[in-house]
Amino acid sequence: MADIQLRFLKDMLVLGEPVWTELARLGLNVQRDGELTLLLEPEVFEEVYKLDTLVGAQCLVTPTANLTPMRLIHVGLEQRADELAKAALQVVRAQNPQHVLVELGPCGLPLDPSSRASLTENSDQYKRAARLFDSEDFDAFFLNGFTRAVDLKCALIGLRKVTDAPILASVNVDAAGLLPSGDTLCDAVGVMAEYGAQVLGFCTAAPLDATVQLTQGIREEYALPTLVQLDIQGTQTDPETMVDAADALRAAGVQFLRATGDATPAYTGALVAATDDLDVVLPPSAQAVQAPAAAEDMESVAARLRAKIDRALER
């Protein structure tokens, strides 16, 4: 697989839509039987991923959003975490994608932001999940589906304790840029940038003009790659609308695009068709900051982030 960092702020890239949505359409109870099916019938997942490969998605996302210990306890598979990690990578690699993203979602553990013990316990959930992929071949972690900035902070701290792999991060927001918790997109993106995410993202069902405005707000403040996930709700849109959305979001500076929610491979294919072989549109602010940012070597970045994480846990 190619090193995804070499493509940051260069090539437009499309993520495949969530595999769980298609499996639910096929009648699988994904909340109850999703992980068990991955272990016992991985070929079911491979067939779904083949569709995204056929439409040209450059990035495939592993079915590992629930791989934190607390989530696995809920489905009675806490002792099989390592098997699940390997099975998930295997079904994705079988398609020979350009890039593999390892998804981790919110751990679901209660969190008291004022308690150091609670913050540490939550961070440990993500640390343990990330360690399942030690020595494995993949391109980046994908922290996705977060609805509180503090949960995302714990996830980033947990990952950065054990890995220097690239991290894409995304939170769910409405048209006003608010997370379900009441945090703002600005708050969440600030956490992403401060605690080591290399790609700043959000997922929204907002109209296109509002989505573009949210994107522009990020690009004005940060010279990092941007991810936008378009949450498709029922039949309110059709795949053809993805072409206009891709054009508008690319013009706003987005690099990574994904159709999610009720999206099908047809939506992913439309995003690919609209962006294939195109470069990211860099605003002047990104061009000015890109060169000095690249000058900092990875060891220095890792050391700086470790010091920041240690300070955060001491508060």
Number of C-alpha atoms within 10 A of each C-alpha: 12 12 13 18 13 9 15 18 23 15 18 25 27 28 25 29 29 22 21 18 17 19 16 13 11 10 8 15 13 16 12 12 11 18 25 16 16 21 16 10 12 17 14 14 21 19 12 19 27 17 18 25 21 11 18 22 27 20 24 26 24 27 25 22 19 23 29 26 20 18 19 17 13 13 15 13 17 16 11 14 20 15 13 21 22 14 21 22 21 14 22 25 20 12 17 14 19 18 21 25 24 23 23 24 22 24 23 15 15 11 16 12 12 9 12 14 13 16 23 16 17 26 24 20 23 27 22 17 23 25 15 17 17 10 7 11 11 19 20 21 23 23 25 20 19 25 20 21 23 19 23 26 22 30 27 24 27 24 26 24 19 15 16 15 17 19 24 24 31 28 27 23 25 19 16 13 22 20 23 14 13 12 16 19 25 16 14 28 24 18 20 24 16 14 23 26 26 20 23 28 27 26 25 24 18 18 12 19 13 16 27 20 16 23 23 19 15 22 22 13 13 17 24 22 24 29 25 25 23 25 17 20 12 10 9 6 12 14 18 14 13 25 17 14 21 27 14 16 24 24 16 23 27 29 29 27 30 26 27 24 19 16 25 21 26 18 27 26 25 24 31 25 17 18 20 16 11 13 16 23 19 21 15 12 13 20 13 12 13 15 10 9 12 9 8 10 9 11 10 10 12 16 11 13 19 18 10 15 21 12 10 15 15 8 8
